Amino acid sequence: MSETIKTDCVIIGAGPVGLFAVFELGILGLESHVVDNLDKIGGQCAELYPDKPIYDIPALPECTGLSLIENLQKQIKPFNTPFHLNERINEISSDNDIWTLKTSRDKVFETPNIFIAGGVGSFEPRKPPIDNVLKYENKGIKYSISDKNFYRDKKVVIFGGGDSALDWTVELSKIASHISLVHRRDEFKAANHTVNQMRDLVKAGKVNLVTKSQISNVQGSDRVEKVIIKDNDGNEKIIECDEILIFYGLKMELGPINDWGLNLHEKQIDVNTEDFETSLPGIFAIGDISYYPGKLKLILSGFHEAALAAQKAFTRAKPDETLTFRYTTSSSDIQKKLGVK
Ligand SMILES: Cc1cc2nc3c(=O)[nH]c(=O)nc-3n(C[C@H](O)[C@H](O)[C@H](O)COP(=O)(O)OP(=O)(O)OC[C@H]3O[C@@H](n4cnc5c(N)ncnc54)[C@H](O)[C@@H]3O)c2cc1C
């Protein structure tokens, strides 16, 4: 187990609201650590609609999901906040106003404040509902790619018909020794340009395309050696392979947060609107995951919630200090924290 990290606040979720919470805590002089299950910063904005325009961020007539996240990252740069990506908080426990959090990678945090900015829950890959297939996870079956060179000179079978499946078919066809793409339909839900690239590779004999078929079984002694696919009429086909990639999209799960004893409202967490604290002292819920009468799941609502929660978090992190309300325009103290010269 790694050493315990002590901090003023642990923020669960690196979506737009988690990022703005870093700012609101930072200008009050509070340090935070951010943990996100995904391999990148940005939550729904980066994962679901990076190129789509957003029109209702105050004073920003138009931005994209991704440019909003890039600007938030710029805004919090002065605080040098550590991000723990590809990691999820599994367990929490408390002792004398201090929360202990354990991550899926065995990191331990101790903090007086937890901000849950988990949006619609953690994004988890959709998996085929076949036990025999799940048995080979990380023994030849993966749901994402962290290093494409791992697939060099390997026989790879990709399942799926969306952007990830098509993008990786095209990309890996440059380095893998053999690529098959298997999809349950004839049509693909991916950018036309990539679909055309894939079809050209099929014509050139560089990609083996199998449609109207699905994964039905995997065979291999210690790890994947063969995958069996079944077409819509029940006919089976065996493809020999070293690696299988399944890109069936992502689903959202509240995950372990469900078991922390918080008052829930369906898949959201009940909070009071004074400081966005939950039913447990020191645990706040902000952004899409919080619930109160009249809640709007908008980015701007999450920003407001983060500002108020940060004020209460200050009183827990620094009980002996008085918090004085100050504008960023006129506070030299805040400007110093932001590195303004
Ligand atoms: C297509 C689309 C268009 C939209 N357009 C607009 C718009 O125009 N204007 C607007 O205001 N809003 C819009 N929204 C909604 C907006 O994106 C959300 O309100 C916003 O993303 C909420 O931010 P958040 O930080 O609360 O959560 P999210 O963006 O959902 O981020 C939450 C993060 O928490 C992580 N997480 C969750 N649980 C855990 C856990 N247990 N451990 C670790 N990490 C965890 C997730 O991986 C995720 O990265 C749109 C949404 C969609 C899908």
The ligand as an SDF file (V2000), in Angstrom:
LIG
                    3D

 53 58  0  0  0  0  0  0  0  0999 V2000
  -24.3400   15.7770  -25.7270 C   0  0  0  0  0  0  0  0  0  0  0  0
  -24.4080   16.6780  -24.5150 C   0  0  0  0  0  0  0  0  0  0  0  0
  -24.5180   18.0440  -24.6760 C   0  0  0  0  0  0  0  0  0  0  0  0
  -24.5690   18.8910  -23.5560 C   0  0  0  0  0  0  0  0  0  0  0  0
  -24.6850   20.2420  -23.7470 N   0  0  0  0  0  0  0  0  0  0  0  0
  -24.7000   21.0730  -22.6690 C   0  0  0  0  0  0  0  0  0  0  0  0
  -24.8170   22.4920  -22.8410 C   0  0  0  0  0  0  0  0  0  0  0  0
  -24.9470   22.9980  -23.9650 O   0  0  0  0  0  0  0  0  0  0  0  0
  -24.7960   23.2720  -21.7190 N   0  0  0  0  0  0  0  0  0  0  0  0
  -24.6880   22.7470  -20.4480 C   0  0  0  0  0  0  0  0  0  0  0  0
  -24.6420   23.5060  -19.4730 O   0  0  0  0  0  0  0  0  0  0  0  0
  -24.5930   21.4000  -20.2710 N   0  0  0  0  0  0  0  0  0  0  0  0
  -24.6120   20.5730  -21.3470 C   0  0  0  0  0  0  0  0  0  0  0  0
  -24.5390   19.2100  -21.1600 N   0  0  0  0  0  0  0  0  0  0  0  0
  -24.4880   18.6950  -19.7630 C   0  0  0  0  0  0  0  0  0  0  0  0
  -23.0910   18.8960  -19.1820 C   0  0  0  0  0  0  0  0  0  0  0  0
  -22.1350   18.2340  -19.9820 O   0  0  0  0  0  0  0  0  0  0  0  0
  -23.0960   18.3880  -17.7490 C   0  0  0  0  0  0  0  0  0  0  0  0
  -23.9860   19.1650  -17.0080 O   0  0  0  0  0  0  0  0  0  0  0  0
  -21.6900   18.4990  -17.1610 C   0  0  0  0  0  0  0  0  0  0  0  0
  -20.7610   17.7050  -17.8690 O   0  0  0  0  0  0  0  0  0  0  0  0
  -21.7140   18.0530  -15.7080 C   0  0  0  0  0  0  0  0  0  0  0  0
  -20.4210   18.1740  -15.2300 O   0  0  0  0  0  0  0  0  0  0  0  0
  -19.9160   17.3470  -13.9780 P   0  0  0  0  0  0  0  0  0  0  0  0
  -18.4990   17.7910  -13.7560 O   0  0  0  0  0  0  0  0  0  0  0  0
  -20.9140   17.4290  -12.9020 O   0  0  0  0  0  0  0  0  0  0  0  0
  -19.9460   15.8100  -14.4640 O   0  0  0  0  0  0  0  0  0  0  0  0
  -19.2970   15.0260  -15.6870 P   0  0  0  0  0  0  0  0  0  0  0  0
  -19.0010   15.9170  -16.8240 O   0  0  0  0  0  0  0  0  0  0  0  0
  -20.2250   13.8780  -15.9210 O   0  0  0  0  0  0  0  0  0  0  0  0
  -17.9250   14.4850  -15.1050 O   0  0  0  0  0  0  0  0  0  0  0  0
  -17.9430   13.5600  -14.0530 C   0  0  0  0  0  0  0  0  0  0  0  0
  -16.6190   12.8230  -13.9870 C   0  0  0  0  0  0  0  0  0  0  0  0
  -16.6060   12.0560  -12.7920 O   0  0  0  0  0  0  0  0  0  0  0  0
  -15.9940   10.7990  -13.0410 C   0  0  0  0  0  0  0  0  0  0  0  0
  -16.4700    9.8530  -12.0190 N   0  0  0  0  0  0  0  0  0  0  0  0
  -17.7330    9.5120  -11.7220 C   0  0  0  0  0  0  0  0  0  0  0  0
  -17.7750    8.6600  -10.6910 N   0  0  0  0  0  0  0  0  0  0  0  0
  -16.4880    8.4370  -10.3210 C   0  0  0  0  0  0  0  0  0  0  0  0
  -15.8690    7.6480   -9.3180 C   0  0  0  0  0  0  0  0  0  0  0  0
  -16.5830    6.9090   -8.4650 N   0  0  0  0  0  0  0  0  0  0  0  0
  -14.5190    7.6660   -9.2190 N   0  0  0  0  0  0  0  0  0  0  0  0
  -13.7820    8.4210  -10.0790 C   0  0  0  0  0  0  0  0  0  0  0  0
  -14.3260    9.1840  -11.0590 N   0  0  0  0  0  0  0  0  0  0  0  0
  -15.6550    9.1990  -11.1650 C   0  0  0  0  0  0  0  0  0  0  0  0
  -16.4490   10.4580  -14.4490 C   0  0  0  0  0  0  0  0  0  0  0  0
  -15.5490    9.5410  -15.0760 O   0  0  0  0  0  0  0  0  0  0  0  0
  -16.4320   11.8410  -15.1320 C   0  0  0  0  0  0  0  0  0  0  0  0
  -15.1900   12.1010  -15.7670 O   0  0  0  0  0  0  0  0  0  0  0  0
  -24.4890   18.3460  -22.2460 C   0  0  0  0  0  0  0  0  0  0  0  0
  -24.3710   16.9590  -22.0850 C   0  0  0  0  0  0  0  0  0  0  0  0
  -24.3360   16.1290  -23.1940 C   0  0  0  0  0  0  0  0  0  0  0  0
  -24.1940   14.6500  -22.9910 C   0  0  0  0  0  0  0  0  0  0  0  0
  1  2  1  0
  2  3  1  0
  2 52  2  0
  3  4  2  0
  4  5  1  0
  4 50  1  0
  5  6  2  0
  6  7  1  0
  6 13  1  0
  7  8  2  0
  7  9  1  0
  9 10  1  0
 10 11  2  0
 10 12  1  0
 12 13  2  0
 13 14  1  0
 14 15  1  0
 14 50  1  0
 15 16  1  0
 16 17  1  0
 16 18  1  0
 18 19  1  0
 18 20  1  0
 20 21  1  0
 20 22  1  0
 22 23  1  0
 23 24  1  0
 24 25  2  0
 24 26  1  0
 24 27  1  0
 27 28  1  0
 28 29  2  0
 28 30  1  0
 28 31  1  0
 31 32  1  0
 32 33  1  0
 33 34  1  0
 33 48  1  0
 34 35  1  0
 35 36  1  0
 35 46  1  0
 36 37  1  0
 36 45  1  0
 37 38  2  0
 38 39  1  0
 39 40  1  0
 39 45  2  0
 40 41  1  0
 40 42  2  0
 42 43  1  0
 43 44  2  0
 44 45  1  0
 46 47  1  0
 46 48  1  0
 48 49  1  0
 50 51  2  0
 51 52  1  0
 52 53  1  0
M  END
$$$$
